[in-house]
Amino acid sequence: MKKKMLIGTLAFGMLLAGCGKEQATDKTVNETSNGVHKTQEQAESQAQAQAEEAAKQNANIKLKTVEQTSHSFYDEIMEQNSVYYAAVIQNNSKEIVDVSSLSIAFLDKKGTVMGSASSSVFISPEVLEPGQKAYISTTSEISGKPENYGEAKLTVSPEITERRTKVLPISGVALDSDESNIFVKGMVKNTSKNPTDYITIAAALYSEDKKFVGVAYGQVQSTLNPNNSVAFTTVTPNLNGIDRPANYAMDAFMYEWPKETSGNDGDGEVTN
């Protein structure tokens, strides 16, 4: 009898111990789960705070379209209806911004989209300091007849950045042209202390009566060491029927990437 009672007592004790262990385990799981939830809440709260701060910063980014022109034509080489577009935008904010994320919509006279361009758009420089200008150009295919083309709409999504550009001096500039292209040739010098393998050159082109007619764009992607110079050629295609420009505003830019970059995305205000 005593043996049976002893076995029963041991079994009951083991049951209580098991329950206690399960309760302890549940407590540990709950505490761990609460810790995970707190970490998620903290991350979400931090992300929200960063988004709000980004919105405040982006509200201060103001871009202005200084020059803009476009015309439609039939491209005999590509055998397609196309639009040539060029513009000059200016950073009117106190922030240094990356403006490489942009798109252009081409509309007919009724406001219907005939085509668009984004990845095929040339821009120099990609990073703008306060008051600095960027030169933009592209040629894009459109649906419908060239005579139905109406206008282009430029949208830029700037990002505050730690990237920088350095303006490089240009010399020996000359204008040249053929039946469908306008060329700007010259020399660019690396006046920085570092070698570079990425330089863009761009020029806003104007007619004799100071009318904006397009943008010439070019690149130097071979390594250019400090104090060395290299020849460049920029080109403006698809300016059929336009006389060789009489004036130009031109710059060359060297790009510098920091080891770590930070920025905030946002839609910049573009005013005409």
VMD Tcl script that draws the C-alpha trace (Angstrom):
set ca {
  {0.00 0.00 0.00}
  {2.80 2.38 1.01}
  {4.57 1.48 -2.22}
  {1.54 2.44 -4.28}
  {1.17 5.74 -2.39}
  {4.85 6.50 -2.95}
  {4.52 5.87 -6.67}
  {1.44 8.07 -6.81}
  {3.19 10.85 -4.92}
  {6.21 10.68 -7.25}
  {3.95 10.75 -10.33}
  {2.05 13.77 -8.99}
  {5.33 15.51 -8.21}
  {6.65 14.86 -11.72}
  {3.38 16.22 -13.15}
  {3.74 19.42 -11.12}
  {7.37 19.73 -12.19}
  {6.36 19.28 -15.84}
  {3.68 21.95 -15.51}
  {6.16 24.29 -13.88}
  {8.66 23.68 -16.67}
  {6.01 24.33 -19.32}
  {4.99 27.56 -17.58}
  {8.63 28.65 -17.43}
  {9.06 27.79 -21.10}
  {5.90 29.71 -22.00}
  {7.18 32.69 -20.03}
  {10.51 32.59 -21.86}
  {8.74 32.32 -25.25}
  {6.44 35.21 -24.38}
  {9.35 37.36 -23.23}
  {11.27 36.54 -26.42}
  {8.17 37.24 -28.54}
  {7.62 40.55 -26.76}
  {11.25 41.41 -27.43}
  {10.80 40.70 -31.14}
  {7.63 42.80 -31.24}
  {9.40 45.66 -29.49}
  {12.29 45.45 -31.97}
  {9.84 45.49 -34.90}
  {7.97 48.43 -33.41}
  {11.22 50.32 -32.89}
  {12.29 49.62 -36.48}
  {8.90 50.73 -37.82}
  {9.00 53.85 -35.65}
  {12.51 54.67 -36.86}
  {11.53 54.10 -40.49}
  {8.52 56.39 -40.07}
  {10.68 59.09 -38.49}
  {13.18 58.81 -41.37}
  {10.35 59.03 -43.92}
  {8.99 62.16 -42.22}
  {12.44 63.73 -42.15}
  {12.94 62.85 -45.82}
  {9.60 64.47 -46.67}
  {10.70 67.66 -44.91}
  {14.00 67.71 -46.78}
  {12.37 66.96 -50.13}
  {9.93 69.80 -49.59}
  {12.93 72.13 -49.74}
  {14.16 70.82 -53.11}
  {13.21 73.25 -55.85}
  {14.20 72.68 -59.48}
  {13.46 75.11 -62.28}
  {13.37 74.51 -66.02}
  {15.52 77.32 -67.40}
  {15.46 76.26 -71.07}
  {13.37 73.72 -72.97}
  {12.81 72.78 -76.59}
  {11.54 69.81 -78.61}
  {10.52 68.93 -82.12}
  {9.10 65.86 -83.87}
  {10.40 64.34 -87.11}
  {10.62 61.15 -89.12}
  {13.95 59.42 -88.47}
  {15.01 58.02 -91.85}
  {17.90 56.05 -90.38}
  {15.82 54.31 -87.70}
  {12.70 54.40 -89.91}
  {10.47 55.62 -87.10}
  {8.63 58.72 -85.90}
  {10.68 60.45 -83.21}
  {10.96 63.46 -80.91}
  {14.13 65.35 -80.01}
  {14.02 66.96 -76.57}
  {16.50 69.19 -74.74}
  {16.35 71.22 -71.55}
  {18.39 73.03 -68.93}
  {17.30 72.74 -65.29}
  {18.63 74.62 -62.26}
  {18.82 73.68 -58.58}
  {17.17 76.55 -56.71}
  {17.40 74.90 -53.28}
  {20.06 74.85 -50.55}
  {20.56 71.09 -50.89}
  {23.06 69.18 -53.06}
  {20.92 66.79 -55.10}
  {21.28 63.90 -57.52}
  {18.95 64.54 -60.49}
  {19.79 61.45 -62.55}
  {16.35 59.92 -61.89}
  {14.07 61.57 -64.44}
  {11.52 60.81 -67.13}
  {9.95 62.64 -70.06}
  {6.45 62.10 -71.44}
  {5.69 63.11 -75.03}
  {2.09 64.21 -75.61}
  {0.09 64.89 -78.74}
  {-1.97 68.06 -79.21}
  {-4.89 66.44 -77.33}
  {-2.75 65.53 -74.33}
  {-2.51 61.82 -75.17}
  {0.84 60.14 -74.48}
  {2.73 59.32 -77.68}
  {5.88 58.02 -76.00}
  {8.28 58.43 -73.10}
  {11.98 58.35 -72.20}
  {13.88 57.67 -68.99}
  {16.93 55.39 -69.25}
  {17.89 56.83 -72.64}
  {18.11 60.42 -71.38}
  {21.54 62.11 -71.27}
  {22.17 64.51 -68.37}
  {25.26 66.44 -67.27}
  {25.97 66.87 -64.45}
  {23.98 64.29 -62.50}
  {24.67 66.06 -59.19}
  {23.75 69.70 -58.69}
  {24.99 72.07 -56.04}
  {22.77 75.04 -55.10}
  {22.39 77.33 -58.09}
  {24.02 74.87 -60.51}
  {22.50 73.86 -63.86}
  {22.17 70.49 -65.62}
  {21.91 69.90 -69.37}
  {19.40 67.29 -70.60}
  {18.83 65.73 -74.03}
  {17.23 62.68 -75.62}
  {15.72 61.35 -78.82}
  {12.78 58.96 -78.46}
  {10.38 57.04 -80.66}
  {6.74 58.14 -80.64}
  {3.51 56.61 -81.89}
  {1.40 58.62 -84.32}
  {2.36 61.16 -86.93}
  {5.03 63.79 -86.17}
  {2.61 66.57 -87.07}
  {0.33 65.48 -84.21}
  {3.04 66.03 -81.60}
  {2.19 68.64 -78.99}
  {4.61 68.98 -76.06}
  {6.93 67.25 -73.59}
  {6.53 66.95 -69.82}
  {9.70 66.59 -67.72}
  {9.56 64.93 -64.28}
  {12.62 64.83 -62.02}
  {12.89 62.82 -58.77}
  {15.88 64.35 -56.97}
  {17.75 62.73 -54.10}
  {19.83 64.53 -51.51}
  {23.30 63.07 -51.89}
  {26.88 63.07 -50.65}
  {28.16 62.63 -54.19}
  {29.99 65.61 -55.62}
  {30.97 66.97 -59.00}
  {33.95 69.13 -59.84}
  {33.85 71.57 -62.74}
  {36.87 71.10 -65.01}
  {38.34 73.73 -67.37}
  {37.79 73.51 -71.13}
  {40.00 74.97 -73.86}
  {40.32 75.07 -77.65}
  {36.56 74.82 -78.25}
  {35.26 74.75 -81.83}
  {31.82 74.20 -83.37}
  {31.28 71.93 -86.35}
  {28.28 70.41 -88.10}
  {27.04 68.18 -90.90}
  {23.58 67.61 -92.41}
  {22.01 66.30 -89.19}
  {24.51 66.77 -86.35}
  {26.16 69.62 -84.48}
  {29.52 68.94 -82.85}
  {31.41 70.76 -80.13}
  {35.08 69.85 -79.87}
  {37.75 70.83 -77.37}
  {40.13 69.82 -74.60}
  {39.32 69.15 -70.95}
  {41.89 69.16 -68.11}
  {41.82 67.24 -64.84}
  {42.71 69.91 -62.26}
  {41.90 67.68 -59.28}
  {44.38 65.68 -57.18}
  {42.81 62.37 -58.19}
  {42.62 60.41 -61.46}
  {39.16 60.07 -62.96}
  {37.57 57.75 -65.50}
  {34.21 59.50 -65.79}
  {33.81 63.02 -67.15}
  {30.73 64.41 -68.90}
  {30.70 67.48 -71.10}
  {27.57 69.37 -72.11}
  {26.68 72.60 -73.84}
  {23.47 74.57 -74.17}
  {23.29 75.75 -77.78}
  {21.73 79.04 -78.89}
  {20.90 80.59 -82.25}
  {22.15 83.99 -83.34}
  {19.01 85.60 -81.91}
  {19.69 83.84 -78.53}
  {17.01 81.19 -78.95}
  {17.71 77.87 -77.20}
  {17.99 75.14 -79.86}
  {19.42 72.08 -78.09}
  {22.07 70.41 -75.95}
  {25.37 68.87 -77.06}
  {26.50 65.96 -74.85}
  {29.67 63.91 -74.59}
  {31.70 61.67 -72.24}
  {35.33 60.90 -71.43}
  {35.49 57.41 -69.92}
  {39.21 56.72 -70.24}
  {41.38 57.38 -67.18}
  {42.57 60.97 -66.99}
  {45.34 61.59 -64.45}
  {45.81 64.86 -62.52}
  {47.14 67.80 -64.57}
  {46.55 65.90 -67.83}
  {44.28 66.96 -70.68}
  {42.28 64.98 -73.23}
  {40.32 65.83 -76.37}
  {36.54 65.44 -76.43}
  {33.70 65.67 -78.92}
  {30.08 66.28 -78.00}
  {27.28 65.73 -80.46}
  {23.72 66.96 -80.91}
  {21.86 64.69 -83.36}
  {18.52 65.25 -85.03}
  {18.70 69.03 -85.38}
  {17.66 68.92 -89.01}
  {16.91 72.33 -90.47}
  {18.60 74.23 -87.64}
  {21.53 76.45 -88.51}
  {24.80 75.94 -86.70}
  {24.47 77.67 -83.29}
  {26.15 81.02 -82.86}
  {26.51 80.81 -79.08}
  {26.86 78.18 -76.39}
  {27.15 77.77 -72.61}
  {29.39 74.83 -71.81}
  {30.81 72.92 -68.84}
  {32.73 69.70 -68.09}
  {32.18 67.74 -64.89}
  {34.24 65.18 -62.98}
  {32.26 62.86 -60.70}
  {33.36 61.87 -57.22}
  {31.79 59.03 -55.21}
  {32.27 58.89 -51.40}
  {32.86 55.54 -49.70}
  {29.45 55.78 -48.06}
  {26.52 57.67 -49.46}
  {23.24 58.69 -47.91}
  {20.20 60.42 -49.28}
  {16.46 60.64 -49.40}
  {14.22 60.04 -52.34}
  {11.49 62.42 -53.31}
  {9.75 64.24 -56.12}
  {11.26 67.61 -56.79}
  {9.20 70.58 -57.85}
  {9.96 71.54 -61.43}
  {8.69 74.95 -62.44}
  {8.71 76.60 -65.82}
}
mol new
graphics top color blue
foreach p $ca { graphics top sphere $p radius 0.5 }
foreach p [lrange $ca 0 end-1] q [lrange $ca 1 end] { graphics top cylinder $p $q radius 0.2 }
display resetview
